[in-house]
Amino acid sequence: MGIYRTLADQLKASGIQDTTFSIDAIGNRICSSWETVNAANESQRFDVVVVGAGMFGAYCAEKLFRRDTSKKLKILVLDAGAFFLPTHVNNLPLGGMPDGVVWARPWTGEAPFVTDGNKRALAFCIGGRSLFWAGWSPELMPDDLARWPADIRRFLASAEGYDYTATEIGSNQTTDFIAKTDTYKKLDKALRAAAKKKISDVAQIDLVGEAPLAVMGSRPTPGIFPFDQYSSATFLIDAISQDLRESKDQPRDRHLMLLPRAEVIGLKRDDKQAVTSVDLEVRGDAKTLRLGPNTTVILANGTVEATRLALAHLDIGRQASGRPKVGNFMTHMGNSTIVRIRRSALGLGKPNQSENEVAAFIARGKAYGRRFHYQIVAASLREDVKQQTPWDFVMRLTPDIDQLDKLMSGHDPQWISVVFRGIAEMEDDRSLGAADAWRNSISLEQGGDRAYVKLSPSPNDNLLWNALDDVAIGLAKQLAGSPKNIQYRVNNDWQATQPTEPDHSDIGTIYHEGGTLFMGKVKESITDTNGKFHHLPNVYVAGPAVFPTLGSANPSLTGLTLARRTGDAILVARGIKPPKPRRRPPAA
């Protein structure tokens, strides 16, 4: 008998799925079947059920498991998607992933938010968008947080707030893998000088710094390896693996289980408003997960989908046109300006063909009383590849020296290309008054419970959006010093004249939705500052849906930090004291 048959028999005996091309060892180990989950739940009800295993749900579940000092909580994570990748796509030696495999838009609504541009609205897989995000993780500035609850502002500024999360995901490390290059040093000096000059009549840059990238570029402590680019899937996989070891693979002794391909269709409540059961479709089949009297539910399946469940099943929202509706729906407005600047204008000599000439910065500013920021990435590109941009050179695994040499060869001897990716917040609207007055909102589709979304920029939003364009062009011109030293990228080619039309991202394509289930005081908000619905005893929200205002920064760092706070609040409510953060040695 050949080795194939021997190994196939071993796989069959172990219960691991063997596909035509691969062995699904990781998915088989960390995921559980409905039969196993239901049997464990019938033996002893789960204490916490997390809906959604994406950026915030997987992280919150992992924190509940790790920080449960009682070692008694039973946690179940549900996700509508399958297990797809074990880590961030940039940590894998892959040239790209096929579209249409995990991405989908399960809601309907009005343009401009619902357009062909944002078909890839949600990643239905374990880890969700955290497997694909760019990794920029800036903190919200004090101006961004001005209208947030005071206790949240204090928490974010404490040792348990931003600092803890940023240390964990790597975004507060110095970017030595970029900052040690001559390209970075010269651009850093030039950007700081440019930011001090008048760039626009309505806006100004007030901070330039290292890019806060969620990539562990060096060890956080001696004795372990860097973690690479952050994804929540990695954390969840490791926590479930620990649970399997400690439980000796016995389902009745498990404390953290993951059920994939399980879409939450409905939530049932009792007369005290507690959720008592969860209606699911598991691989398309209807199932019901019964909850115990002390079970806590966390909605972490994205702003739109969490809001849909709240509208359809949790008595959230005001009636408008015969259907429940909530306002304060926001996302980020974005633009992209790509230029190339003569190396000589930046003080750079001929390209170093043995060095990957890349630099990344964050630049923050203010216009019309509101914040914005730029993700600035620069790189020396190859002369013979027109479709390349500096984004192609940041935080991607390069598996061997041959590929590295190819990447760094043929650097353009005259130009450095620079991308200014601007991000600014939309206006909030936290009025709990007449629903018909809300400009941006989420409701239910007429006659059903699919989400119906409405989101468009206001006149004030458009002013801020236009300021993003002005400041990016102004910064680029200041860096160049002279029109002869700058060219602009238009339609995949370079031209000497400034583009007449700004390159604005379609609304919704930055995937930073939030705000609809915003936190605050009773009668002034939907949830409290722990993310719990005011009127429900056992349902919480994790993710940017609870943000009162969106702020100008990517929501990931803030959302992760608040998800851990929500997990700790659930532990404390159960009489469990989570550990305090410890002082850590500086990174090696």
LINPE-V820610 format. One record per backbone hydrogen bond with DSSP energy under -0.5 kcal/mol. NH is the residue of the N-H (numbers start at 1). CO is the residue of the C=O. E is the energy in kcal/mol with one decimal. If there is no record, write none. Layout:
# LINPE-V820610
NH;CO;E / NH;CO;E
This chain:
# LINPE-V820610
6;2;-1.6 / 7;3;-2.9 / 8;4;-2.6 / 9;5;-2.2 / 10;6;-1.9 / 11;7;-2.6 / 12;8;-2.4 / 13;9;-2.2 / 14;10;-1.7 / 15;11;-1.2 / 16;11;-1.4 / 19;17;-0.6 / 19;22;-2.4 / 24;17;-2.2 / 24;22;-0.5 / 25;23;-1.9 / 28;24;-1.6 / 29;25;-1.5 / 30;26;-2.6 / 31;27;-2.0 / 32;258;-2.8 / 37;33;-2.6 / 38;34;-3.3 / 39;35;-2.0 / 40;36;-2.2 / 41;37;-2.4 / 42;38;-2.6 / 43;39;-1.7 / 44;40;-2.2 / 47;74;-2.1 / 48;74;-1.9 / 49;296;-2.9 / 50;76;-3.2 / 51;49;-0.6 / 51;298;-3.2 / 52;50;-0.8 / 52;78;-3.3 / 54;300;-0.5 / 57;300;-0.6 / 58;54;-1.8 / 59;54;-0.6 / 59;55;-0.6 / 60;56;-2.5 / 61;57;-2.5 / 62;58;-2.2 / 63;59;-2.3 / 64;60;-2.4 / 65;61;-2.2 / 66;62;-2.7 / 67;63;-2.7 / 68;65;-0.7 / 69;67;-1.5 / 71;68;-1.3 / 75;73;-0.5 / 75;255;-2.1 / 76;48;-2.7 / 77;257;-2.6 / 78;50;-3.0 / 79;259;-1.9 / 82;124;-0.8 / 88;229;-0.5 / 89;131;-2.7 / 91;88;-2.1 / 92;89;-1.3 / 94;92;-2.4 / 101;98;-0.8 / 104;122;-2.1 / 106;104;-0.5 / 108;451;-2.5 / 110;453;-2.2 / 113;110;-0.6 / 113;455;-0.7 / 114;110;-1.8 / 115;113;-1.2 / 118;115;-1.2 / 119;116;-1.2 / 121;119;-1.6 / 122;104;-2.1 / 124;102;-3.4 / 124;122;-0.8 / 125;123;-1.7 / 126;82;-1.8 / 127;53;-3.3 / 128;125;-1.9 / 130;127;-1.6 / 131;128;-1.8 / 132;129;-2.1 / 133;129;-1.8 / 137;212;-3.3 / 145;141;-1.6 / 146;143;-1.0 / 148;145;-2.2 / 152;149;-0.5 / 153;149;-1.8 / 154;150;-2.4 / 155;151;-2.0 / 156;152;-2.7 / 157;153;-1.5 / 158;154;-0.7 / 158;155;-1.2 / 161;158;-1.5 / 162;156;-2.3 / 163;158;-0.7 / 165;161;-1.7 / 166;162;-3.2 / 167;163;-2.0 / 168;164;-1.8 / 169;165;-2.4 / 170;166;-1.0 / 171;166;-0.7 / 172;166;-1.2 / 173;170;-1.3 / 176;174;-2.2 / 178;175;-2.1 / 179;175;-4.2 / 180;176;-1.3 / 181;178;-1.7 / 185;181;-1.9 / 186;182;-2.5 / 187;183;-2.3 / 188;184;-2.9 / 189;185;-1.8 / 190;186;-2.1 / 191;187;-3.1 / 192;188;-2.2 / 193;189;-1.8 / 194;190;-2.4 / 195;191;-2.5 / 196;192;-0.7 / 196;193;-0.6 / 197;194;-1.4 / 200;203;-0.7 / 204;366;-1.4 / 206;364;-2.4 / 207;364;-1.4 / 209;362;-2.7 / 211;360;-1.2 / 213;211;-1.7 / 214;135;-3.2 / 215;213;-2.4 / 216;228;-2.2 / 217;215;-1.7 / 224;221;-1.1 / 228;216;-0.9 / 230;214;-2.7 / 234;231;-0.5 / 235;231;-0.9 / 236;232;-2.3 / 237;233;-2.8 / 238;234;-2.0 / 239;235;-2.1 / 240;236;-2.6 / 241;237;-2.3 / 242;238;-2.1 / 243;239;-2.2 / 244;240;-2.5 / 245;241;-2.0 / 246;242;-2.6 / 247;243;-2.3 / 248;244;-0.6 / 248;245;-0.7 / 249;244;-1.8 / 250;247;-1.6 / 251;249;-0.7 / 253;250;-1.8 / 254;251;-1.3 / 257;75;-2.5 / 259;77;-3.0 / 260;258;-0.6 / 261;81;-3.1 / 262;79;-3.3 / 263;261;-0.5 / 263;281;-2.2 / 265;263;-0.6 / 265;279;-2.9 / 266;279;-1.5 / 268;277;-2.3 / 270;274;-2.1 / 273;270;-2.0 / 276;268;-3.0 / 277;268;-1.2 / 278;289;-2.5 / 279;266;-2.7 / 280;287;-3.2 / 281;263;-1.9 / 282;285;-2.9 / 283;261;-2.5 / 283;281;-0.7 / 285;282;-1.8 / 287;280;-2.4 / 289;278;-3.0 / 290;288;-0.7 / 291;276;-2.9 / 292;46;-0.5 / 295;292;-1.5 / 296;47;-2.9 / 297;538;-3.0 / 298;49;-2.6 / 299;540;-3.0 / 300;51;-2.5 / 300;298;-0.8 / 306;302;-2.9 / 307;303;-2.0 / 308;304;-2.1 / 309;305;-2.0 / 310;306;-2.0 / 311;307;-2.7 / 312;308;-2.7 / 313;309;-2.3 / 314;310;-1.4 / 316;310;-1.7 / 318;325;-2.3 / 320;323;-2.3 / 323;320;-1.4 / 325;318;-1.2 / 326;442;-2.5 / 329;440;-0.9 / 330;514;-2.2 / 333;424;-3.0 / 335;422;-1.6 / 336;503;-1.9 / 337;420;-2.3 / 339;418;-2.5 / 340;487;-2.4 / 341;416;-2.9 / 342;485;-2.1 / 343;414;-3.0 / 345;342;-0.8 / 346;342;-0.8 / 346;343;-1.0 / 347;344;-1.0 / 348;343;-2.7 / 353;351;-0.9 / 355;352;-1.9 / 357;355;-1.1 / 358;356;-1.5 / 359;378;-2.4 / 361;376;-2.7 / 362;209;-2.4 / 363;374;-1.8 / 364;207;-2.6 / 365;372;-2.5 / 366;204;-1.7 / 367;370;-2.7 / 368;202;-0.9 / 370;367;-2.1 / 372;365;-1.9 / 373;423;-2.2 / 374;363;-2.8 / 375;421;-2.6 / 376;361;-2.6 / 376;374;-0.7 / 377;375;-0.6 / 377;419;-1.8 / 378;359;-3.0 / 379;417;-2.3 / 380;357;-1.8 / 381;379;-0.8 / 383;410;-1.4 / 385;382;-0.9 / 386;384;-0.5 / 388;385;-0.9 / 392;389;-1.9 / 393;390;-1.9 / 394;391;-1.3 / 395;393;-0.5 / 397;90;-1.9 / 399;397;-0.6 / 404;400;-2.0 / 405;401;-2.9 / 406;402;-2.0 / 407;403;-2.4 / 408;404;-2.0 / 409;405;-1.0 / 411;408;-0.6 / 412;381;-2.9 / 416;341;-2.4 / 417;379;-2.3 / 418;339;-3.1 / 419;377;-3.0 / 420;337;-3.0 / 421;375;-2.3 / 421;419;-0.6 / 422;335;-1.4 / 422;420;-0.8 / 423;373;-2.5 / 424;333;-2.2 / 425;371;-0.8 / 426;331;-1.0 / 437;434;-1.5 / 438;435;-1.6 / 441;454;-2.1 / 442;326;-2.3 / 443;452;-2.9 / 444;324;-0.8 / 445;450;-3.6 / 448;445;-2.4 / 452;443;-2.8 / 453;108;-2.4 / 454;441;-2.6 / 462;458;-2.4 / 463;459;-1.8 / 464;460;-1.9 / 465;461;-2.7 / 466;462;-2.5 / 467;463;-1.8 / 468;464;-1.6 / 469;465;-1.2 / 470;466;-2.0 / 471;467;-2.6 / 472;468;-2.0 / 473;469;-2.3 / 474;470;-2.5 / 475;471;-3.0 / 476;472;-2.3 / 477;473;-2.4 / 478;474;-2.2 / 479;475;-2.3 / 480;476;-2.2 / 481;477;-2.7 / 485;482;-2.0 / 486;483;-1.2 / 487;340;-2.1 / 488;495;-3.2 / 489;338;-2.7 / 490;488;-0.6 / 490;493;-3.1 / 493;490;-1.2 / 495;488;-2.2 / 504;502;-1.2 / 505;334;-2.6 / 508;332;-0.5 / 509;506;-2.3 / 511;508;-0.7 / 514;330;-1.9 / 515;544;-2.1 / 517;545;-2.0 / 518;515;-1.1 / 519;546;-2.2 / 520;527;-1.8 / 524;521;-1.8 / 525;521;-0.6 / 526;518;-2.2 / 527;518;-2.1 / 528;532;-2.6 / 531;528;-2.1 / 533;539;-2.2 / 534;526;-1.9 / 536;533;-1.1 / 540;297;-2.9 / 541;531;-1.9 / 542;299;-2.4 / 546;543;-1.8 / 547;544;-1.7 / 559;555;-3.2 / 560;556;-2.9 / 561;557;-2.0 / 562;558;-2.4 / 563;559;-1.9 / 564;560;-2.0 / 565;561;-1.7 / 566;562;-2.5 / 567;563;-2.2 / 568;564;-2.5 / 569;565;-2.4 / 570;566;-2.0 / 571;567;-2.1 / 572;568;-2.8 / 573;569;-2.2 / 574;570;-0.8 / 574;571;-1.0 / 575;572;-2.0 / 576;571;-2.6 / 578;576;-0.8 / 588;219;-1.7
